[in-house]
């Protein structure tokens, strides 16, 4: 490597941008990093919500929810109101996920 374009690690290419650590001193902070928040405040307090979200719904398993939605959809598509009604009852928690005799 001889000539005008020869350089070493200690001699950076002229015109190349400098690294930020060569321009300014690194900074350190003694405070904890800021946490993101979608509401005012520090984010450490839990706010209660009231209204339609706080109504008591029976806890259905995922399988029961799938069966209820499937029955409701199938009843609508095939024009079977009794099947649609049963699917709605399953989702409301008022009926078993499987009709008697259809295990």
MMTF fields as JSON, N, C-alpha, C and O atoms, coordinates in Angstrom:
{
  "mmtfVersion": "1.0.0",
  "mmtfProducer": "UNKNOWN",
  "numBonds": 411,
  "numAtoms": 412,
  "numGroups": 103,
  "numChains": 1,
  "numModels": 1,
  "chainsPerModel": [1],
  "groupsPerChain": [103],
  "chainIdList": ["A"],
  "bondAtomList": [4, 2, 8, 6, 12, 10, 16, 14, 20, 18, 24, 22, 28, 26, 32, 30, 36, 34, 40, 38, 44, 42, 48, 46, 52, 50, 56, 54, 60, 58, 64, 62, 68, 66, 72, 70, 76, 74, 80, 78, 84, 82, 88, 86, 92, 90, 96, 94, 100, 98, 104, 102, 108, 106, 112, 110, 116, 114, 120, 118, 124, 122, 128, 126, 132, 130, 136, 134, 140, 138, 144, 142, 148, 146, 152, 150, 156, 154, 160, 158, 164, 162, 168, 166, 172, 170, 176, 174, 180, 178, 184, 182, 188, 186, 192, 190, 196, 194, 200, 198, 204, 202, 208, 206, 212, 210, 216, 214, 220, 218, 224, 222, 228, 226, 232, 230, 236, 234, 240, 238, 244, 242, 248, 246, 252, 250, 256, 254, 260, 258, 264, 262, 268, 266, 272, 270, 276, 274, 280, 278, 284, 282, 288, 286, 292, 290, 296, 294, 300, 298, 304, 302, 308, 306, 312, 310, 316, 314, 320, 318, 324, 322, 328, 326, 332, 330, 336, 334, 340, 338, 344, 342, 348, 346, 352, 350, 356, 354, 360, 358, 364, 362, 368, 366, 372, 370, 376, 374, 380, 378, 384, 382, 388, 386, 392, 390, 396, 394, 400, 398, 404, 402, 408, 406],
  "bondOrderList": [1, 1, 1, 1, 1, 1, 1, 1, 1, 1, 1, 1, 1, 1, 1, 1, 1, 1, 1, 1, 1, 1, 1, 1, 1, 1, 1, 1, 1, 1, 1, 1, 1, 1, 1, 1, 1, 1, 1, 1, 1, 1, 1, 1, 1, 1, 1, 1, 1, 1, 1, 1, 1, 1, 1, 1, 1, 1, 1, 1, 1, 1, 1, 1, 1, 1, 1, 1, 1, 1, 1, 1, 1, 1, 1, 1, 1, 1, 1, 1, 1, 1, 1, 1, 1, 1, 1, 1, 1, 1, 1, 1, 1, 1, 1, 1, 1, 1, 1, 1, 1, 1],
  "groupList": [{"groupName": "UNK", "atomNameList": ["N", "CA", "C", "O"], "elementList": ["N", "C", "C", "O"], "formalChargeList": [0, 0, 0, 0], "bondAtomList": [1, 0, 2, 1, 3, 2], "bondOrderList": [1, 1, 2], "singleLetterCode": "X", "chemCompType": "L-PEPTIDE LINKING"}],
  "groupTypeList": [0, 0, 0, 0, 0, 0, 0, 0, 0, 0, 0, 0, 0, 0, 0, 0, 0, 0, 0, 0, 0, 0, 0, 0, 0, 0, 0, 0, 0, 0, 0, 0, 0, 0, 0, 0, 0, 0, 0, 0, 0, 0, 0, 0, 0, 0, 0, 0, 0, 0, 0, 0, 0, 0, 0, 0, 0, 0, 0, 0, 0, 0, 0, 0, 0, 0, 0, 0, 0, 0, 0, 0, 0, 0, 0, 0, 0, 0, 0, 0, 0, 0, 0, 0, 0, 0, 0, 0, 0, 0, 0, 0, 0, 0, 0, 0, 0, 0, 0, 0, 0, 0, 0],
  "groupIdList": [1, 2, 3, 4, 5, 6, 7, 8, 9, 10, 11, 12, 13, 14, 15, 16, 17, 18, 19, 20, 21, 22, 23, 24, 25, 26, 27, 28, 29, 30, 31, 32, 33, 34, 35, 36, 37, 38, 39, 40, 41, 42, 43, 44, 45, 46, 47, 48, 49, 50, 51, 52, 53, 54, 55, 56, 57, 58, 59, 60, 61, 62, 63, 64, 65, 66, 67, 68, 69, 70, 71, 72, 73, 74, 75, 76, 77, 78, 79, 80, 81, 82, 83, 84, 85, 86, 87, 88, 89, 90, 91, 92, 93, 94, 95, 96, 97, 98, 99, 100, 101, 102, 103],
  "secStructList": [7, 7, 1, 6, 6, 7, 7, 7, 6, 6, 1, 7, 7, 6, 6, 7, 7, 7, 7, 2, 2, 2, 2, 1, 7, 7, 7, 7, 7, 1, 1, 7, 7, 7, 7, 7, 7, 1, 1, 1, 1, 7, 1, 7, 1, 7, 7, 7, 7, 7, 1, 4, 4, 4, 1, 7, 7, 7, 7, 7, 7, 2, 2, 2, 2, 2, 2, 2, 2, 2, 2, 2, 2, 2, 2, 2, 2, 6, 6, 7, 2, 2, 2, 2, 2, 2, 2, 2, 2, 2, 2, 2, 6, 1, 1, 7, 1, 1, 7, 6, 6, 7, 7],
  "xCoordList": [0.834, 0.0, 0.881, 1.303, 1.137, 1.921, 1.155, 0.248, 1.503, 0.856, 0.084, 0.193, -0.696, -1.41, -2.612, -3.024, -3.179, -4.382, -4.079, -5.01, -2.831, -2.47, -2.769, -2.452, -3.385, -3.666, -3.622, -3.674, -3.528, -3.515, -4.711, -5.487, -4.848, -5.959, -5.856, -6.877, -4.643, -4.448, -4.701, -4.901, -4.698, -4.908, -6.226, -6.251, -7.323, -8.608, -8.618, -7.847, -9.494, -9.655, -10.165, -11.096, -9.559, -10.0, -11.407, -11.721, -12.242, -13.615, -14.595, -15.805, -14.094, -14.992, -15.594, -14.906, -16.841, -17.447, -16.801, -16.383, -16.731, -16.153, -17.216, -18.415, -16.747, -17.649, -18.154, -17.427, -19.368, -19.877, -18.988, -18.856, -18.379, -17.513, -16.243, -15.58, -15.892, -14.73, -15.093, -14.214, -16.366, -16.805, -17.178, -16.78, -17.942, -18.407, -18.114, -17.911, -18.099, -17.888, -19.18, -20.27, -19.073, -20.28, -20.935, -20.246, -22.243, -22.969, -23.545, -23.851, -23.683, -24.279, -25.387, -25.285, -26.438, -27.557, -27.738, -27.613, -28.034, -28.259, -29.724, -30.062, -30.598, -32.02, -32.419, -31.765, -33.504, -34.017, -34.566, -35.035, -34.519, -35.057, -36.562, -37.262, -37.039, -38.451, -39.268, -38.899, -40.371, -41.254, -42.325, -42.792, -42.715, -43.761, -45.109, -45.35, -45.978, -47.29, -48.299, -47.999, -49.506, -50.559, -51.527, -52.422, -51.353, -52.214, -51.34, -50.182, -51.893, -51.11, -50.712, -51.406, -49.621, -49.159, -47.918, -47.4, -47.459, -46.225, -46.445, -45.49, -47.679, -47.965, -47.906, -48.143, -47.592, -47.491, -48.835, -48.981, -49.817, -51.13, -52.084, -52.069, -52.922, -53.925, -55.233, -55.721, -55.795, -57.035, -58.207, -58.18, -59.236, -60.423, -61.247, -61.362, -61.813, -62.711, -64.121, -64.352, -65.05, -66.447, -67.242, -66.792, -68.411, -69.261, -69.529, -69.609, -69.668, -70.049, -68.997, -69.327, -67.764, -66.711, -66.794, -66.265, -67.436, -67.449, -68.634, -68.834, -69.424, -70.539, -70.008, -69.021, -70.669, -70.232, -70.598, -71.773, -69.606, -69.796, -69.326, -68.306, -70.046, -69.558, -68.27, -68.124, -67.351, -66.084, -66.286, -66.58, -66.126, -66.237, -64.848, -63.979, -64.657, -63.379, -63.317, -64.335, -62.124, -61.956, -62.79, -63.409, -62.804, -63.564, -65.058, -65.722, -65.586, -67.008, -67.313, -68.362, -66.411, -66.614, -66.628, -67.458, -65.709, -65.65, -66.924, -67.481, -67.388, -68.616, -69.803, -70.625, -69.906, -71.016, -71.036, -72.086, -69.886, -69.808, -70.088, -70.764, -69.565, -69.796, -71.276, -71.807, -71.943, -73.372, -74.18, -75.112, -73.829, -74.541, -74.359, -75.322, -73.142, -72.862, -73.548, -74.152, -73.454, -74.073, -75.586, -76.214, -76.173, -77.617, -78.042, -79.104, -77.218, -77.522, -77.393, -78.271, -76.298, -76.035, -77.043, -77.518, -77.369, -78.276, -79.739, -80.608, -80.008, -81.369, -82.018, -83.136, -81.294, -81.797, -81.833, -80.843, -82.971, -83.042, -82.796, -82.252, -83.187, -82.97, -81.473, -81.035, -80.696, -79.254, -78.587, -77.677, -79.045, -78.508, -78.806, -77.932, -80.019, -80.414, -79.58, -79.152, -79.353, -78.537, -77.106, -76.516, -76.551, -75.214, -75.158, -74.185, -76.196, -76.259, -76.36, -75.753, -77.133, -77.272, -75.942, -75.604, -75.194, -73.877, -72.956, -72.254, -72.954, -72.095, -72.509, -71.671, -73.792, -74.273, -74.014, -74.152, -73.635, -73.369, -74.606, -74.571, -75.719, -76.982, -77.25, -78.243, -76.41, -76.624, -75.279, -74.247, -75.297, -74.032, -73.571, -74.376, -72.284, -71.731, -72.2, -72.2, -72.6, -73.059, -74.519, -74.889, -75.34, -76.747, -76.873, -76.046, -77.883, -78.084, -78.297, -79.071, -77.608, -77.72, -76.72, -76.659, -75.924, -74.936, -73.525, -72.778, -73.145, -71.81, -70.823, -69.637],
  "yCoordList": [-1.166, 0.0, 1.231, 1.712, 1.706, 2.927, 3.925, 3.558, 5.138, 6.158, 7.124, 7.108, 7.964, 9.036, 8.515, 9.149, 7.39, 6.884, 5.941, 5.417, 5.71, 4.804, 5.471, 6.641, 4.702, 5.217, 4.062, 2.896, 4.385, 3.369, 3.603, 4.537, 2.743, 2.872, 4.182, 4.799, 4.615, 5.854, 7.087, 8.175, 6.946, 8.075, 7.87, 7.173, 8.465, 8.27, 8.906, 9.822, 8.411, 8.955, 10.381, 10.648, 11.291, 12.679, 12.794, 12.168, 13.58, 13.783, 12.786, 12.941, 11.758, 10.784, 11.397, 12.131, 11.119, 11.689, 11.106, 9.949, 11.938, 11.497, 10.758, 11.0, 9.86, 9.151, 10.104, 11.018, 9.922, 10.806, 10.814, 11.845, 9.679, 9.636, 10.454, 10.79, 10.779, 11.623, 13.103, 13.948, 13.422, 14.813, 15.316, 16.416, 14.522, 14.94, 13.841, 12.68, 14.237, 13.275, 12.49, 13.053, 11.218, 10.452, 10.991, 11.464, 10.923, 11.399, 10.211, 9.171, 10.384, 9.37, 10.036, 11.203, 9.285, 9.816, 8.978, 7.754, 9.633, 8.93, 8.576, 7.913, 9.005, 8.735, 7.521, 7.171, 6.892, 5.733, 6.183, 7.315, 5.328, 5.717, 5.96, 5.302, 6.895, 7.248, 6.133, 5.592, 5.802, 4.773, 5.42, 6.515, 4.767, 5.29, 5.228, 4.325, 6.161, 6.202, 6.733, 7.629, 6.173, 6.658, 7.574, 8.148, 7.716, 8.589, 9.466, 9.137, 10.586, 11.452, 10.731, 9.82, 11.133, 10.544, 9.704, 9.603, 9.109, 8.329, 6.94, 6.283, 6.489, 5.163, 4.095, 2.922, 4.477, 3.488, 3.214, 2.2, 4.09, 3.904, 3.266, 3.588, 2.346, 1.7, 2.453, 2.614, 2.911, 3.663, 2.724, 1.909, 2.842, 2.015, 2.568, 3.78, 1.671, 2.084, 1.705, 0.641, 2.578, 2.301, 2.382, 2.95, 1.815, 1.869, 0.493, -0.484, 0.415, -0.826, -1.916, -3.099, -1.553, -2.545, -3.321, -4.43, -2.781, -3.426, -4.364, -4.859, -4.625, -5.551, -6.961, -7.342, -7.731, -9.095, -10.001, -10.142, -10.606, -11.564, -12.919, -12.993, -13.988, -15.296, -15.631, -15.31, -16.273, -16.623, -17.898, -18.956, -17.787, -18.933, -19.331, -18.487, -20.63, -21.072, -20.683, -20.362, -20.716, -20.371, -21.308, -20.876, -22.583, -23.574, -23.239, -23.316, -22.868, -22.509, -21.258, -21.176, -20.293, -19.082, -19.404, -18.881, -20.268, -20.643, -21.366, -21.097, -22.285, -23.028, -22.081, -22.184, -21.161, -20.209, -19.33, -19.144, -18.788, -17.929, -18.744, -18.27, -19.982, -20.827, -21.164, -21.131, -21.487, -21.801, -20.577, -20.676, -19.445, -18.211, -17.885, -17.53, -18.004, -17.722, -18.73, -18.36, -20.012, -21.059, -20.896, -21.073, -20.56, -20.341, -19.176, -19.217, -18.132, -16.973, -17.325, -16.998, -17.991, -18.304, -19.311, -19.169, -20.327, -21.381, -21.09, -21.933, -19.893, -19.478, -20.46, -20.925, -20.767, -21.643, -20.831, -20.781, -20.196, -19.318, -20.042, -19.446, -21.325, -22.046, -22.258, -22.168, -22.536, -22.705, -21.367, -21.306, -20.307, -18.972, -18.584, -18.059, -18.833, -18.516, -19.321, -18.793, -20.598, -21.42, -20.874, -20.838, -20.452, -19.856, -18.597, -18.375, -17.771, -16.559, -16.918, -16.26, -17.967, -18.407, -18.95, -18.732, -19.656, -20.162, -18.99, -19.009, -17.975, -16.809, -16.033, -15.412, -16.065, -15.385, -16.216, -15.717, -17.496, -18.363, -19.032, -19.589, -18.995, -19.556, -20.957, -21.568, -21.484, -22.807, -23.499, -22.844, -24.845, -25.558, -25.387, -25.112, -25.548, -25.338, -26.393, -26.152, -27.564, -28.637, -28.917, -29.079, -28.974, -29.294, -30.722, -31.569, -31.011, -32.385, -33.312, -32.999, -34.452, -35.406, -35.173, -35.972, -34.101, -33.8, -33.797, -32.845, -34.843, -34.852, -35.324, -35.399],
  "zCoordList": [0.0, 0.0, 0.0, 1.051, -1.129, -1.211, -2.043, -2.791, -1.92, -2.716, -1.853, -0.627, -2.5, -1.809, -1.027, -0.056, -1.419, -0.759, 0.395, 1.005, 0.712, 1.794, 3.135, 3.349, 4.032, 5.368, 6.363, 5.973, 7.628, 8.67, 9.567, 9.366, 10.554, 11.49, 12.257, 12.563, 12.572, 13.316, 12.467, 13.008, 11.179, 10.281, 9.535, 8.52, 10.016, 9.345, 7.965, 7.679, 7.127, 5.786, 5.915, 6.675, 5.177, 5.259, 4.686, 3.674, 5.321, 4.874, 5.478, 5.315, 6.175, 6.796, 8.056, 8.766, 8.346, 9.553, 10.807, 10.833, 11.84, 13.1, 13.902, 13.758, 14.74, 15.631, 16.707, 17.096, 17.197, 18.25, 19.485, 20.144, 19.806, 20.984, 20.797, 21.778, 19.56, 19.302, 19.365, 19.533, 19.235, 19.193, 20.582, 20.966, 21.345, 22.667, 23.678, 23.323, 24.94, 26.013, 26.252, 26.148, 26.565, 26.885, 28.152, 29.056, 28.219, 29.394, 30.152, 29.569, 31.438, 32.301, 33.095, 33.472, 33.343, 34.108, 35.361, 35.318, 36.479, 37.734, 37.943, 38.924, 37.041, 37.201, 36.372, 35.39, 36.794, 36.065, 34.719, 34.599, 33.71, 32.412, 32.502, 33.271, 31.724, 31.744, 31.105, 30.063, 31.741, 31.216, 30.359, 30.673, 29.293, 28.424, 29.121, 29.922, 28.835, 29.461, 28.467, 27.677, 28.511, 27.626, 28.348, 27.728, 29.665, 30.448, 31.331, 31.588, 31.796, 32.678, 33.959, 34.411, 34.525, 35.774, 35.551, 34.439, 36.627, 36.551, 35.98, 35.566, 35.953, 35.441, 36.51, 36.221, 37.752, 38.818, 39.484, 40.168, 39.301, 39.913, 38.914, 37.726, 39.421, 38.58, 38.758, 39.877, 37.654, 37.704, 37.462, 36.54, 38.295, 38.109, 36.964, 36.787, 36.198, 35.128, 35.533, 36.106, 35.234, 35.538, 34.254, 33.259, 34.292, 33.112, 32.555, 33.299, 31.249, 30.589, 30.766, 30.688, 30.996, 31.119, 32.422, 32.502, 33.437, 34.738, 34.935, 36.045, 33.902, 34.047, 34.207, 33.577, 35.053, 35.318, 34.16, 33.818, 33.565, 32.49, 33.005, 33.691, 32.688, 33.108, 32.359, 31.18, 33.052, 32.401, 31.605, 32.162, 30.31, 29.424, 28.966, 28.748, 28.823, 28.275, 26.803, 26.19, 26.253, 24.842, 23.975, 23.003, 24.328, 23.561, 23.578, 22.544, 24.748, 24.84, 24.018, 23.378, 24.032, 23.234, 21.75, 21.006, 21.315, 19.901, 19.497, 18.433, 20.341, 20.029, 19.965, 19.055, 20.915, 20.922, 19.686, 19.071, 19.317, 18.127, 16.872, 15.959, 16.823, 15.649, 15.496, 14.386, 16.602, 16.53, 16.126, 15.328, 16.669, 16.327, 14.843, 14.162, 14.349, 12.938, 12.035, 11.029, 12.394, 11.572, 11.545, 10.501, 12.69, 12.735, 11.864, 11.243, 11.813, 10.972, 9.495, 8.698, 9.128, 7.725, 7.18, 6.054, 7.977, 7.517, 7.833, 7.611, 8.353, 8.698, 9.67, 9.451, 10.747, 11.81, 13.104, 13.833, 13.388, 14.562, 15.884, 16.814, 15.989, 17.243, 17.516, 18.663, 16.472, 16.63, 16.962, 17.788, 16.315, 16.594, 18.036, 18.725, 18.498, 19.873, 20.87, 21.897, 20.566, 21.47, 21.544, 22.624, 20.414, 20.418, 21.267, 21.987, 21.187, 22.013, 23.492, 24.337, 23.806, 25.196, 25.736, 26.9, 24.887, 25.297, 25.614, 26.624, 24.762, 24.988, 26.232, 26.885, 26.561, 27.764, 29.017, 30.134, 28.831, 29.978, 30.518, 31.615, 29.77, 30.235, 29.71, 30.104, 28.846, 28.265, 28.109, 27.963, 28.14, 27.918, 26.477, 25.588, 26.254, 24.918, 23.929, 22.722, 24.426, 23.548, 23.865, 25.028, 22.836, 23.042, 23.569, 23.231, 24.387, 24.848, 23.656, 22.75, 23.658, 22.565, 21.458, 20.524, 21.519, 20.475, 21.048, 20.828, 21.779, 22.372, 21.416, 21.739]
}
